[in-house]
Amino acid sequence: MSLPLAAGRNSCKKVMHLLAATLVVWASGVHGQGLPDFTVLVEKNVPAIVNVTTTFEAAQSPTPDRENLKDLLRYFQGDRQGGRAPQLQLPNPDDQQPEDGGGATGSGFIIDSNGYIITNHHVVEHAKSIKITLNDQREFEAKVVGSDKPSDLAVLKIEATMLPVVKLGNSDKLKVGEWVLAIGSPFGQQSSVAAGIISYMGRSLPTDGSNYVSYIQTDVAINPGHSGGPLLNLAGEVVGINSQIFTETGGSIGLSFAIPVDVAKNVVAQLRETGKVQRGWLGVGIDNVDQVKAKEFHLDRPHGALVNEVRKGGPAEAGGIAKDDIIVKFNSHEIRTHDDLPYFVGLIKPGAEVNVDLIRKGLPMTLHVKIGNLDDARIASKNEAITGKVGSLGLKVLGLDEKARREHELESGVVVASVRGPAQAAGLQPGDIIVSIHGIEVSSALELALLEPKLPVKRPLAILVERDNKQSYFTMRIGE
C-alpha cells in the first residue's frame, strides 16, 4: 500500500528525528554525560606548562643507550641533534647543528610559584645549559635542583616568582577508560594539547629503573618533545608525567606511557630536600607465579611474587620471609605479578615498618618487616665484590689502572692479588694479569664477581694470563 506524498514526508521526518535522538543517546553514554569539553581545563593549566630547551657539551653523546632497545621502546628525545628523526618533521630554522654538540627540546610544568619545575631526567641529562620558555614567552635559565635516573624525573629551578602552577592529583584513583589530556611541546610546538583515555594501569617496561615505576599506559597522541609534560585528568589535576612511547617510526602509534604522579610526589619531595632519592629495599629475589606454580603452591589463581632468594642479613631475612614464600600483599597493596613488588618497596622510606602478606605452604600469614635502604645495599654488594670476597675460582683481584694498561698494551685485565683453591692448583700467582676467562674479557673485580656464577663447573676453563710481558693459557677447573 502506498502513502500519500505528504504522509511519506512526515514519516521520513519522524525517522530522521528518531535517528538524531538515537545518536544523541549513543554519544551521551550510559551515564547521560556528553563528550568532555576540555576548553576550561586547557585555559586554566596551559599557563603553567613550559618548554624546556637544552644544549650539550660536544663530548657528551646526546642519545642515551635506551635509544638502542630492540623492543623499540623510545624516549621522547625531542629535536635532539644526532638522534633518529621522526618520519615527518616540520622544517625549523633552529634545527641547525650547533658547534657545542647539539640540543634537545622537551616539556615541563610549574609546581611552585617560586619557580620549581618538573620534567624528565632524560630531557636534562648531560645538559650544558637549560632554557625555560613560559607560555607568555618569557625565557629563563634553569638550574637542576636534583635528577633521578631510575624514575626518569628531574626538578629544575628558575629565578621567578608569582608563577602559575598546576595542581597535583592522585594516580592511585585512576581507572582504565578514564579521559586524560596531555599538554606539551611535540616537535617544539609549544602548548600543544592531545586527548585520549587510560589504556592500562601498572604497566612494567624493560627500561632502566622500570622496577621502580609502574607506568600509566594511554592512547594519547604523544610525540617527541612531549617528554616531561603533564598528563591531566578531567578535574585539571596532574596524574602523570609523559615519559615514553612505543613506536616503530619515532611518532605516536597510540602506545604512550606516563610516570604516575604518586611516584613523582615522593621523588620530587626528596630531590627538593636533599638532591637525591632514597628507596626501600627488601632483600629478596623474586619470580613470577604462572599457572603451573600456582597449582604447585596451592593457589586459587596465578598471582603474587614467588621468593626464590633471601639475601643474607637483609630486611626480608630479619622479618622472617623465607624462600618459596609467595608475597601477595605489600603495605596493603595487592601484588598482581612480581613486577609490582619492587615498585611498592621502592616507595617506602628506609627504616619504615610495613606489613607483608604472604602464603607459605598453602597457608596465609602476615609478617612485619623493617625496610632497608637500596643505596646501602648496592654499595655493600659492590664493595663485597670489589674488595675481593674470594669466590669459586679462588681468586682475589684488583682492577688494572690506566697506566698499567698502556704499559702492557691491554684493553682489559685484572691483577691477581691472592690465589687459593682452583686458582692456586692451576698455577696462577699474585701479580699475574688475567686478560680473559673462558674467552670472556674481564676489566674489574666486579665483572669477575658477576661472571663467576655463569662459568661451567667440572670442566676445563681456559685462563689467558700475562706474566713477565708474555701471554699464555692456564687451565682451571672449579667445583671439584
C-alpha positions in Angstrom: 0.0 0.0 0.0 1.4 3.4 -1.0 1.2 6.5 1.2 0.3 10.0 0.1 3.3 12.2 -0.6 2.7 14.4 2.5 2.4 11.4 4.7 5.6 9.9 3.3 7.4 13.2 4.0 6.1 13.2 7.6 7.2 9.6 8.1 10.7 10.5 6.8 10.9 13.4 9.2 9.9 11.1 12.1 12.6 8.6 11.1 15.2 11.4 10.9 14.3 12.7 14.3 14.4 9.2 15.7 17.9 8.7 14.2 19.1 12.0 15.6 17.7 11.2 19.1 19.5 7.8 18.9 22.8 9.4 18.0 22.4 11.8 20.9 21.7 9.0 23.3 24.7 7.0 21.9 27.1 10.0 22.3 25.8 10.7 25.8 27.0 7.3 27.2 25.3 5.2 29.8 25.6 7.8 32.4 23.9 10.6 30.4 27.1 12.6 30.1 28.2 14.1 26.8 31.8 14.0 25.5 34.1 16.1 27.6 34.8 19.8 26.9 38.5 20.4 27.5 38.5 24.2 26.9 38.2 25.3 30.5 40.8 22.8 31.7 43.2 23.9 29.0 42.8 27.6 29.7 43.4 27.0 33.4 46.5 24.9 33.0 48.4 26.0 29.9 50.0 29.0 31.6 51.9 26.6 33.9 53.2 24.4 31.1 56.7 25.2 30.0 59.1 24.4 27.1 62.5 23.0 28.1 65.4 23.6 25.7 68.8 22.2 26.4 72.3 22.3 24.8 75.0 19.7 25.3 78.8 19.5 25.6 80.4 18.3 22.4 82.0 15.4 24.3 78.7 14.1 25.5 76.7 11.7 23.5 73.2 13.2 23.1 71.4 10.0 22.5 71.0 7.7 25.6 71.6 4.0 25.4 67.9 3.4 25.8 67.5 4.5 22.1 69.1 1.2 21.2 66.5 -1.1 22.8 65.5 -3.8 20.4 61.9 -3.6 21.6 61.7 -0.2 20.0 60.7 1.5 23.3 62.0 5.0 22.7 62.3 8.1 24.9 60.9 11.3 23.5 64.2 12.9 22.5 62.6 16.0 21.0 64.7 17.7 18.4 67.9 16.4 19.9 70.6 16.5 17.2 72.2 13.2 16.3 69.2 11.1 17.3 66.9 9.4 14.8 64.5 11.8 13.3 60.7 11.2 13.1 59.3 10.3 9.7 57.6 13.6 9.4 59.0 16.8 10.8 58.2 20.4 10.0 61.2 22.4 8.8 62.6 24.6 11.6 65.4 27.2 11.1 66.6 26.5 14.6 67.4 22.9 13.7 70.9 23.8 12.5 73.7 21.7 14.2 75.3 23.9 16.9 79.0 23.7 17.4 78.8 22.8 21.0 77.3 19.3 20.5 73.6 19.6 19.9 70.4 20.3 21.8 67.0 18.9 22.7 63.6 20.2 23.4 61.1 18.8 25.9 58.3 19.9 28.2 57.8 20.6 31.9 55.3 22.1 34.3 55.5 24.5 37.3 54.6 23.1 40.7 55.7 26.1 42.9 55.0 29.7 42.2 58.7 30.5 43.1 60.0 28.7 40.0 60.2 24.9 40.7 59.5 22.8 37.6 59.2 19.1 37.0 60.5 17.5 33.8 62.1 14.2 32.8 65.6 13.2 33.8 66.5 12.2 30.2 65.5 15.7 28.9 68.2 17.4 31.0 70.8 14.6 31.3 74.3 15.8 30.3 72.8 19.3 29.6 75.3 22.2 29.4 72.6 24.8 29.7 68.8 24.7 30.2 66.4 27.3 28.9 62.8 27.5 30.1 60.2 29.3 28.0 57.0 30.1 29.7 53.6 30.2 28.0 53.8 34.1 27.9 57.1 33.7 26.0 59.4 34.9 28.9 62.6 33.0 29.0 64.8 31.9 32.0 68.0 30.0 32.5 67.3 27.0 34.8 69.5 25.0 37.2 69.0 21.4 38.2 67.9 21.0 41.8 68.1 17.2 41.5 67.7 14.5 38.9 66.8 10.8 39.4 67.5 8.3 36.6 65.6 5.3 37.9 62.3 7.3 38.0 63.3 9.5 35.0 62.3 12.6 36.9 64.1 15.9 37.4 63.4 19.1 39.3 64.5 22.5 37.9 64.5 26.0 39.4 64.2 29.3 37.6 64.6 32.7 39.3 61.0 34.0 39.1 58.0 34.5 41.5 54.3 34.6 41.3 54.2 32.0 38.6 51.0 30.0 37.6 51.1 26.4 38.9 49.4 23.1 38.3 47.6 21.0 40.9 48.9 17.5 41.6 46.3 14.8 41.8 46.3 11.1 42.8 47.3 8.5 40.3 46.1 5.6 42.5 42.5 6.6 41.9 42.7 6.4 38.1 40.6 3.9 36.2 41.0 2.3 32.8 38.9 4.1 30.2 39.1 7.5 32.0 39.7 10.6 29.9 43.1 12.3 30.2 44.8 15.2 28.5 48.5 15.9 27.6 49.9 19.3 27.2 53.5 19.9 25.9 55.8 20.8 23.1 55.8 18.0 20.5 58.5 18.7 17.9 59.0 22.0 19.6 55.4 23.2 19.0 54.7 24.8 22.4 51.4 24.4 24.3 50.0 21.6 22.1 47.1 19.7 23.5 46.2 16.0 22.9 43.4 13.9 24.5 42.8 10.2 25.0 41.9 7.6 27.6 43.8 5.5 30.0 44.5 2.1 28.4 46.1 0.2 31.3 47.3 0.8 34.8 50.5 -0.6 36.2 52.5 -1.4 33.1 56.0 -2.7 33.5 58.5 -1.7 30.9 62.0 -3.1 30.1 64.0 0.1 30.7 66.4 1.4 33.3 64.5 1.9 36.6 61.4 0.1 35.4 61.4 -1.8 38.7 60.6 1.4 40.5 58.0 2.9 38.1 54.6 1.3 37.4 53.6 3.1 34.2 50.2 4.5 33.1 49.5 3.5 29.6 47.4 5.8 27.4 46.4 6.1 23.8 47.1 9.9 23.8 48.9 11.0 20.7 52.3 11.6 22.4 55.3 12.6 20.2 58.9 13.6 20.5 59.1 16.8 22.6 56.2 15.8 24.9 58.7 14.4 27.4 58.3 15.8 30.9 54.9 17.4 30.2 51.8 16.7 32.4 49.0 14.1 31.9 45.9 15.7 33.4 42.5 14.3 34.4 39.2 16.0 33.8 39.5 17.8 37.1 42.6 19.5 35.8 44.9 17.7 38.1 48.3 16.2 37.1 48.0 12.5 37.3 51.2 11.5 35.4 54.3 12.8 33.7 54.6 11.8 30.0 57.8 9.8 29.6 58.0 7.1 26.9 56.4 5.8 23.7 56.4 2.5 22.0 57.0 3.2 18.3 58.5 1.8 15.1 58.6 5.2 13.4 59.5 7.7 16.0 56.0 9.1 16.1 52.9 8.2 18.1 51.0 4.9 17.4 48.8 5.1 20.4 51.1 3.4 22.9 52.3 6.1 25.3 53.4 5.8 28.9 53.4 8.2 31.9 55.0 8.1 35.3 52.3 8.1 38.0 52.2 11.4 39.9 52.3 9.4 43.2 55.8 8.4 42.2 56.7 12.0 41.3 55.4 13.3 44.6 57.8 11.0 46.5 60.8 11.6 44.2 60.3 15.4 43.9 60.0 15.9 47.6 63.3 14.1 48.2 65.1 15.9 45.3 64.0 19.3 46.7 65.1 18.4 50.2 68.3 16.6 49.6 69.0 16.5 45.9 68.9 12.7 45.8 66.4 9.9 46.3 66.4 7.1 48.8 64.4 3.9 48.0 63.3 1.0 50.1 65.0 -2.4 49.9 63.5 -5.8 50.9 66.4 -8.1 50.1 64.7 -10.8 48.1 65.0 -12.4 44.7 61.6 -12.9 43.1 59.9 -14.8 40.2 56.5 -14.6 38.6 53.7 -17.0 39.5 52.4 -18.8 36.4 49.6 -21.4 36.2 52.0 -24.2 36.9 53.5 -22.6 40.0 50.0 -21.5 41.2 49.0 -25.2 41.2 52.2 -26.3 42.8 51.9 -23.8 45.7 48.1 -24.4 46.1 46.9 -21.0 44.9 43.4 -20.5 43.5 44.9 -18.4 40.7 48.3 -17.1 39.5 49.2 -14.0 41.4 51.9 -12.6 43.7 55.7 -12.7 43.8 57.5 -16.0 44.4 60.5 -15.6 46.7 63.4 -17.6 45.2 66.2 -16.0 47.2 66.5 -14.3 50.5 69.6 -12.0 50.9 71.6 -13.0 54.0 71.4 -10.2 56.6 68.8 -8.3 54.6 65.4 -6.9 55.8 63.4 -9.9 54.5 65.5 -12.4 56.4 65.3 -10.3 59.6 61.5 -10.1 59.1 61.1 -13.8 58.7 60.5 -14.1 55.0 61.7 -17.4 53.6 62.4 -19.0 50.2 59.3 -20.3 48.4 57.0 -17.8 50.2 54.6 -16.1 47.8 54.1 -12.4 48.6 50.5 -11.4 47.8 50.3 -8.0 49.5 52.9 -5.4 50.5 51.9 -2.5 52.7 48.2 -3.2 51.8 48.9 -3.1 48.1 48.0 -6.1 46.1 50.9 -7.8 44.3 49.4 -9.0 41.0 52.7 -10.0 39.4 56.3 -10.0 40.6 56.8 -6.7 38.8 54.6 -4.9 41.3 56.7 -5.7 44.3 59.9 -3.7 43.6 57.7 -0.7 42.7 55.8 -0.7 46.0 59.0 -1.5 48.0 60.8 1.4 46.3 58.2 3.9 47.5 58.8 3.1 51.2 61.1 5.3 53.2 64.1 3.2 54.5 63.6 2.4 58.2 59.8 2.2 58.0 58.0 -0.9 59.1 55.4 -2.5 56.8 53.1 -5.5 56.7 53.9 -8.2 54.2 51.1 -10.7 53.5 52.2 -14.0 52.1 51.3 -17.6 51.5 53.6 -20.2 53.0 53.0 -23.8 52.2 49.4 -23.0 51.3 48.7 -21.1 54.5 48.3 -17.3 54.6 50.3 -15.2 57.1 51.3 -11.6 57.8 54.9 -10.5 58.7 56.1 -7.2 59.9 59.3 -6.1 58.1 61.6 -3.1 58.6 62.6 -1.9 55.2 66.2 -1.3 54.3 68.0 1.3 52.1 68.5 0.3 48.5 71.6 2.5 48.1 73.2 1.0 51.1 72.5 -2.5 49.7 74.0 -1.6 46.3 77.2 -0.1 47.9 77.6 -3.2 50.2 77.1 -5.5 47.2 79.6 -3.6 45.1 82.2 -3.3 47.9 81.8 -7.0 48.6 82.8 -7.8 45.0 85.5 -5.2 44.6 87.2 -5.8 47.9 87.7 -9.3 47.0 85.3 -11.8 48.5 87.0 -14.9 47.2 84.6 -16.9 45.0 84.6 -20.3 43.4 87.7 -19.5 41.3 89.8 -18.9 44.4 90.9 -15.5 43.2 91.2 -12.1 44.7 91.9 -9.5 42.1 92.3 -5.7 41.7 91.5 -3.5 38.7 94.2 -2.7 36.2 94.8 1.1 36.2 95.1 3.2 33.0 98.9 3.5 33.3 99.3 -0.3 33.6 97.0 -0.9 30.6 99.1 1.4 28.4 102.3 -0.2 29.7 101.1 -3.7 28.9 99.1 -2.6 25.8 95.9 -4.2 27.1 92.3 -3.1 26.7 91.1 -5.2 29.6 92.5 -7.2 32.5 92.7 -7.6 36.3 95.7 -8.1 38.6 95.8 -11.2 40.8 96.2 -10.2 44.5 96.0 -13.6 46.0 95.2 -17.2 45.0 93.9 -20.4 46.6 91.9 -23.5 45.7 91.3 -23.9 41.9 93.4 -20.8 41.0 96.4 -22.0 43.0 96.1 -25.5 41.6 96.1 -24.0 38.1 99.4 -22.3 38.8 98.3 -18.7 39.0 100.4 -16.3 41.1 100.0 -12.9 42.7 101.0 -10.3 40.2 99.6 -12.2 37.2 97.3 -10.2 34.9 94.2 -12.1 33.9 93.1 -11.0 30.4 90.2 -13.3 29.9 88.4 -16.3 31.4 86.6 -18.9 29.2 87.0 -16.5 26.3 85.4 -13.6 28.2 87.4 -10.4 28.9 87.3 -9.0 32.4 88.2 -5.4 33.3 87.3 -5.2 37.0 86.8 -7.2 40.2 83.0 -6.5 39.9 83.0 -8.0 36.4 84.8 -11.1 37.6 82.3 -11.5 40.5 79.4 -11.3 38.1 81.0 -13.8 35.7 81.8 -16.5 38.2 78.3 -17.9 38.7 78.0 -18.3 34.9 81.1 -20.4 34.4 80.7 -24.1 33.8 81.8 -26.4 36.6 83.9 -29.5 36.5 85.1 -28.6 33.0 88.4 -27.1 32.0 88.4 -23.3 31.8 91.0 -21.5 29.7 92.5 -18.6 31.5 94.6 -16.1 29.4 97.3 -14.7 31.6 100.1 -12.2 31.1 103.2 -12.9 33.1 106.6 -11.2 32.6 105.2 -9.5 29.5 104.3 -12.8 27.9 100.8 -14.2 27.5 99.9 -17.9 27.9 96.9 -20.0 28.8 96.3 -21.8 32.1 93.7 -24.5 32.7 91.5 -24.3 35.7 88.6 -26.5 37.0 86.0 -25.3 39.5 83.5 -27.3 41.5 85.7 -30.4 42.1 
